[in-house]
């Protein structure tokens, strides 16, 4: 029997080929000149793409198979690095993100200068003490499941965060965009999102 993972991957491949078939069919059926209904090939193709995007099929497939980013890491300025450390350690644990590096101040002080959070051996979210914190910054972190999104929201709230959006589908993005939002120290909007189709 195929594993749930393989079934999920097969389902995503089927959806992708379905979308590809619809778009190809529209392109093939619409001639270079105007059709009887007055639609040009471009209009037919764009209508098909809009329909696919509206149902979330194509976008969900692309996002659930997202394998990387052009961003190597991001840095957030915080007013109290010790407080921020306590919050992010608890809030990010359900996402498999932990504190990986601590860069001490020079000369040494009671608090570190930078903290690097990450996973799989790679720190990609850095906190640094700053006289002007990154108030209002938005960070969206990938969750492997909707349960992980739920766990993130609960952990972040327990760590002192402020609810900025309960776990749930955000259809304005696409039909499989399941996310939760919490305001952390200095008003940073921390999001956990799972874009894998249920």
N, C-alpha and C positions, 0 to 999 in steps of 0.2 A: 504494500500500500504506500502511495506517495505521501511524503511528509507534508504538514500544513504549509511549510515554507515553500516546497516545490509546487504545491497546488496554487499558492498565492502568486508565485512567479509566473506559472503557466497562465493564470487568469489575467495577469497584467499584460502578458504577451498577446493574449487573445484580444484584449481591449485595444491594444496598440494597433494590431493588424486590422481590426474592425474599422478604426478611425482612418487608417491608411487606405483601406478599401473604399470608404465613403468618399474621401477627398479625391482619390484617383478616378472613381466613377464619375464624379461631378466634372472633373477636368476633361475626361474622355467624351462624355455626353454633350458637353457644351462646345460648339464649334468656335472657331476664331471670330466669326462674325456674330451679329446679334441673333438670338434665338427667336422663336415665334412669339414668346411672351415679352420680348424686348430686353432680356437679360444677357449681358455680355458674359463671356467666360469668367472674367475676373469677379463679376458680381456673384455668380453662382458659387465659385470657389470660396469667396469670402463669407457667403451665407452659410456654407457647410462648416467652415472653420468656427464661425460664431456659434453655431448650433452645438458643435462638439465642446467648445469651451463652456458654454452655458450649462451643459450637463456635467461638466467637470471630468469627463473621461480622459481627454488628452492631457489636461494639466495635472490631474492626479497621477497619471502614469509617469509623466516626466519627473514630478517631484518625488514620488515614492521610489524612483530609481536613481535619485540624485546621488552622485558618488564623490563629490568634492566641491571645493570652492577656490576662487582666486585669492581669497583673503587668508593670509597665514596666521594672523592673530589680531586681537583688538585690545585696546587699553582703556580702562575706566578710571578717572580720577575720583578719589573718595576723601571725605573730610576726616574720617576716623577709620584708619585701616584695620585696627583691631576689631572694631564693631563690624566692619564689612566682612572681615574674615569669618567671624562667627556666623553671620547670616549666610554667606555663599557656601560655606562648608556643609551646612544643613540643607539648604535649599536645593543644591545641585547634586547631592548624593543619589537621589532616585534616578537621575539621568546618567549615572555612571561617571560623573565629572567630579574629580577630587583635586585637592591642593597638591601640586607636584613640585613646585619650586618656590623658594623664599630667598629673595635677594636682599641681603642685609645692607643697612645704611653704612656709609663711610664718612666720618668715623662711626663706629657702632653705637646704636641707640637702643632704647627699650623696645621699639617697634620696627619691623622690617620696612624697607623702602618699597619693595615690589613683591607681589604674590602672583604666582602663575597657576591657574586652574586648567585642567585638561583631561584627556583620556587617551588610552592606547599609546602611552609614552610621549604624548605631545601636548605641552601647555599652549593654549590658544586664547585664553581669557585672562588678561592681566589687570590687577588692581594696583594703583599707586597712590600714595599720599599726595594730595594736591591742595594748594590754598584755595583754588576755585574748582570744586567738584564737577563731575559731568552730569549735572542735574538735567533730568528729562531724556537722557540717552535711552535708546531702545536696543535690547539684545534679544535675539530669537535663537534658542538652542534646540537642536534636534532631539526628539524623544523617539525611542524605538517602538513604542506602543501607546495606545490611549491610556492604558493603566499607568504608564510612567508619567504621563501628563497630569493625571489625577494625583499621583503621589507627589510630584513636584509641587503642585499647588498647595497641598496639605502641609508639606514640609516647610515651604516658604512662609506660609501663614503662621505656622508654629514657631518659626524663627524670628518673628516680629515684622514680617512684611505686611503690606496693605493690599487687600484685594483690588485688582484692576481689571478683572474679567474672569469669571468662573470657567472651569473646563467645559468645552462644548464645541460644536461645529460652527465655523465662521463661513457661511455660504457665500458671502460677498467676495471671498477669495476663490474657493471652489468647494465642491460637495464633500471632499475628504479632508478639509483643513480643520483638524481638531487641535485646539490650543487653549492655554490658560495664561493669564497675565497677573503678575504681582509687582507692586512697587517696592523696591528694596531701599537700602540706605541711600540718602541723597536723591531720592525720587527716581532712581534708575528703573525703567520699565523692563522687567525680566520676563521673557516669554518662553514657554516650552511648547513645541509644536510637533505633532505627528501627522504626516501627509500620506500615510499608507492607507489605501482603500480598505474599508472594513469588510 
